[in-house]
Amino acid sequence: MRVHDLRVRFDTEDGVVRAVDGVSFSVERGRTLGIVGESGSGKSVTSLAVLGLHNPRRTSISGQILLGGRELVGRPEEEIRKLRGRDMAMIFQDPLSALHPYYTVGRQIAEAYRVHHPEAGRRAARQRTIEMLDRVGIPQAARRADQYPHEFSGGMRQRAMIAMALVNNPELLIADEPTTALDVTVQAQILDLLADLQAEFNSAIIMITHDLGVVSQVADDVLVMYGGRAVEHGSVEQVLRRPQHPYTWGLLSSVPSLHGEADADLVPIAGNPPSLINLPSGCAFHPRCRYAAGTGGRSGREVPELLPTGESGHLVACHLAEADRKRIYAEEIAQVGVAR
């Protein structure tokens, strides 16, 4: 999957919402990209654009989305529907609302299989369903396939959603906050399951989350989004251990660390995320940035480009000079136990 200069606009009564504004990234088969950011940063809108799930009558999408070299932007809806579920699939945040309450779990998974394998009969589809339910760790899969979503626990429903997403062995799997509503032990089981299944099916995974702990555990690369734009992109080692954007520093300092002082205060990011209808001029983060004064006013005038740092593959969109970013992080941020 390769995305270049993706822009998503929504027409509303209050104005045009610039939900995604020039985002670019790529993810190869067998690797996981974590997309992080606060609510409203454009994470889920990006994933829905990839899957072609936005209402075309109210949404404007431009840029490039290439899946296995095939352009998805502008492709007819019928063609996208044929790709969705077979070549690319999604695990939604809330499996209880994503699964239909009136049909058994097995019937819904079998339907997802038969849509893309019309030659398969009901018996073959049921056998494939039971195989997948067993593969994702649901005990007594043949019996549970005949049960309804409300008869499953939260963790079991999420496992069923994973089975449905992988039943056609897609090239790309998008997981939108897949562990948000689960307790920590079930979260760990789901993440381990995704890692095992990725190794088996060699799928590319895009993990959308606000949980940096999840990203550090499963991702190979990280894309940090703010105000519909990418502000930092690199390997998980670069972004979480040697971050260079003030917003990434803020995300890291606002979560507890196992290696820090037990009584150390968390440092939240001041202010609120910007309105996507009326973004601040220049850098969208500058009204909340403690270091904007060090840019000579450029933060309020110019939109920073996502440019390479001194490390290969590490990109940052910030007007602060790289030497200043490294100095600030070393002198100020590391003092509050952010460094991992």
N, C-alpha and C positions, 0 to 999 in steps of 0.2 A: 504494500500500500504506500503510495506516494501522494502527498497533498501539497499543492503549490498555490500560494496567494489566495487561499480560500476566503471568500467574503459572503456573509449571510446577512440579509436585511429583512426586517419585518415591517410592513406598513400597519400602523395603528392610528387611532383617532388622535393620539397625543403627538404623533410624529413618527419618524423612521427610527427603528431600533437597529443599531449597528451591532448585532449580537456577536459576529465574528468578523474581524477586520484585518485581513491579510495574513492568515496563519499558514505556515508551511512546516511539514514534518514528513518523516518516512518511517516505516517499520518493516523489517524483513521477517520471513517465515522462521519460526523457532525463537523469536525474540519478543520481548514485552516492552511496550512504551507506556509509561505512567504519565497521565495528564492531570496536573494538580492546580488548585486555585480555589478561591472563595466562591460561594454561591453567586451566580450571575456573571462569572468570568468568561463564559462561553464554552465550557467543557462539553456539556451534554448537547448543546446546539451543534457543535462540530460533529459529534458522533451521529446524530440524527441526519445531518446533511450527507454524511458518508453513506448511510443506509437509504437515503432518498425518502425519508419519512416526514419531511416538512410539507405543508400545504402549498402547492405550487401557485395557487391563486393569490396568496398573501405573502409569499416569500420570494425574495430575489437571491439567487445563488450564482456566484461567478468564481472563476479560478479553475484549477484542475484537481480532479480526484482520480487517480489511476490505481486500479486494482488489477494486479498482474498484467500491467500494460494497457488495460482497457479503460478508456475515458468514461466516467460516470456522469459528469456534469452535462446536462442537456440531453442525456439519453432518454428515450421514451419510457414512460412509467411501466409499461408492460415488460420491457427488457430488464429494468431494474428489479421488478418483482421476481423474475426468473433467477436473478443472481442472489437476491435476498433469501437467506436460509440455506442456500446451496454453497455459494462462494464466500458469503459474509453473513455473520449472524450476531445476535446481541443477547446479552444477559441483562435483564432490566433490574432496576433497583428494588422494586417491590414485587416479588413473585406472586403474591396473593392477588394483586390486581392485574398482573400480566397473564395469569392463567384463567381460563374461563370457568366460572363456578359450576356450570350446568353439565360439563362433560368430564369424563374420567381423565386422569392424568395420562394414562396410556393411550387413550383415543387421540388426545391432542398431540402427543409426540408422534404417534403413527401418522397422523394427518400431515405433520411437517415433513415426514419422510416421503409419503406417497405423492405429495405435490410435486416433488422433484424426481420421483421414480414412479411414474404412472404405470410402468409395466409390472410393478410389484403388487401382488395380491394382498388381501387382508392378513392372511396367515404370515406371509413374509414380513409385512410391516410390523405385526405384533411381535414376531420373534426379534426383529431389530430393536424394537422398543424395549423389550425385556433385557436384551443384551446391554443396551445403553444404561438403563436404570441400575442394573447390576454393576456396570463399570463405574458409575459415579457413587457407589457405596450404599445403595438403598437395599436393605435386606428383604428377602422374600419378594423379589422383583415381580414375579408373575402375579402374585396376589395384590401387591401394591399398585400395579398398573391398572387395576379395576376400581381403585378408590378415587375419590374426588379431592380437589385441592384442600378443602377445609379439613380433611382427615389427615393431612400431612402437617408436621411441625414446620416452623420457619426454615430451619436448616434443610429439612427434607424437600421443601418446596424449591429452595434455591438449587439443590442438587438436581431436581427434576428439570428446572429451567436450563441448567448446564447440559443435561442429557439432550434436551430438545435442541439447544443451540448447536451441539456437536453431532447430531444424528446423521448429518450429511457430510461430515468431515470438511468444514469450510476452511478456506485459506486464511480468513481473518475473523477473529472473535473480538467483539467489543463488550467489555464488562463495565456497566455504568453503576458505580457504587454497589458492587455485589455483596458486600458484607455489612452495610450500614445498619440494618435492623437486627443483626445477629449478635449474640453474646460472644465474648472474646474467644472462648474455646471453640465454638462453632466457626467463628471467623477463621481461626488458624486451620481448621479442617478443610474449609472451602478453598483457602489459598493453597494449601498443600495439594488438594485435588486438582486445581487448575494447573499447577506446575507439573503434576504427573501426566495429566491429559495433554498438555502442550508438548511434553517430551514424546508422547505416543503418537499424536496426530500431526506434530510439527506445524501447528497453526501460529500465525502472528497474533498477538494479543495487544489490544489497547485497553489499559486499565484506567478508568476515570474515577478519581477519588479526591477527597480533601484530607485523607489520612496519610500523613507522611510515613507512618510506621508501615502501612501496607505497601507503599511505594518502595521503601528501603528493602522490604522482604522479597518482592516479586519482580520488580522492574529491572530492565537492563539500561534503559534510557529514560530521561524525564523531560517533560515539556511543562513549563510553568506559565500559566495564562493569567492575565489581569486586564479587565476592561475590554474583553474580546480580542486581545492581542497576545502574542507570545513575547514574554520578557526574558526568559532564560531557557536554554535547551542544551543538554549534554548527557553524558553518562550519569548513572545514579551516583557514582563515586564523585564526579565533578560537582554535580548540583547539590548534593547533600553534605559533602565534606568540604568542598571549596567553592561555595556559592559566591557569585559576584554581583547579584542584583539586590538592592535594598528590600524589595518585596519578598524575595526568597529568604533573606535574613529574618524578616518579620514573621514569616510562616514558621521558620525553625524555632525562633525564640518564643513563640506562643504555645508550644507543646512541651510537655515535661520530658526530661531526659533521665534515663537510668544511670547515667554517668555523672550527673550534676549533683549539686548539694540538695539534700532532701528538703530543706526549708527555703530553697531559692524561689523567688517570685517568678511567675510567668510574665512575659512582657508582650502584651497584646499590641496589635497594629492600631494606631490611633485612627479615628475617623471611620467612615463607612465606604463600601465600594461605590463607584460612581454610577450615575444613571447612564444606561447605554443609549438613551435618546439624546442626552446632552453631555457628552464626554468633555472633561477638561481639555483646554488647549495644550498643545505640546505633549509631554509625557503624562499619560492618564493617572499615573501614581503620584505625581509631584505634590498634590495638595496634602498627601499623607506621609510624604517622605521627609525624614529628619535631615537628610543630606542634600536636599534640593538647592539650598543656598550656595553650595559648593560648585554649581555648574555655571555661574555667571549669568543666570537668567535663561539659559537655553532650555531648561526643563519646562518652563511655562510657554515657550515659543515654538519649539521644534519637537516633532515626534521622533524619538530615537529609533535608529535602525537596529535590527538584530545582526550583530557583527561578531566575527571570531575574536576570541581572547587569545592569550598566549598558549593555551592548551588546545591541542587538536580536537575538533569536534565540539568544543564548548563555545556556545553563542550567548551573547548578552545584549539586551537593548537598554543601555543606560548612558547618560551624558557624562557621568563621572569618569575621569581617566582611570585606566586599569590599575595604575600604581596607587591611586587614591582609594580605589575599592579594596584592594588587597590590604592596604594600611588600615583602613577603617575596620575591616573585618577582623584583622589580627589584634588591633588595639582595643576595640570597643565591643564587638559582638562576642568574641571568644570569652570575654570576661564574665558574661552572664551564662556561660555553659552551653552555648549553641553548638560549638564545634563538636562533631561526632567522630 
